[in-house]
């Protein structure tokens, strides 16, 4: 179930969100946050796999 959360961003990210919306990539500013969080999850998984591979040699 979705939960409403609010957060503040600086002008750089405000502009980035606006650009993403005006280019049609996202329907709303609310759609950009989950996309960013998904990227963070993917990066964490990738780094975990890389670290595991490095430990194995």
Secondary structure, 3 states (H helix, E strand, C coil): CCCCCCCCCCHHHHHHHHHHHHCCCCCCHHHHHHHHHHHHHHHHHHHHHHHHHHHHC
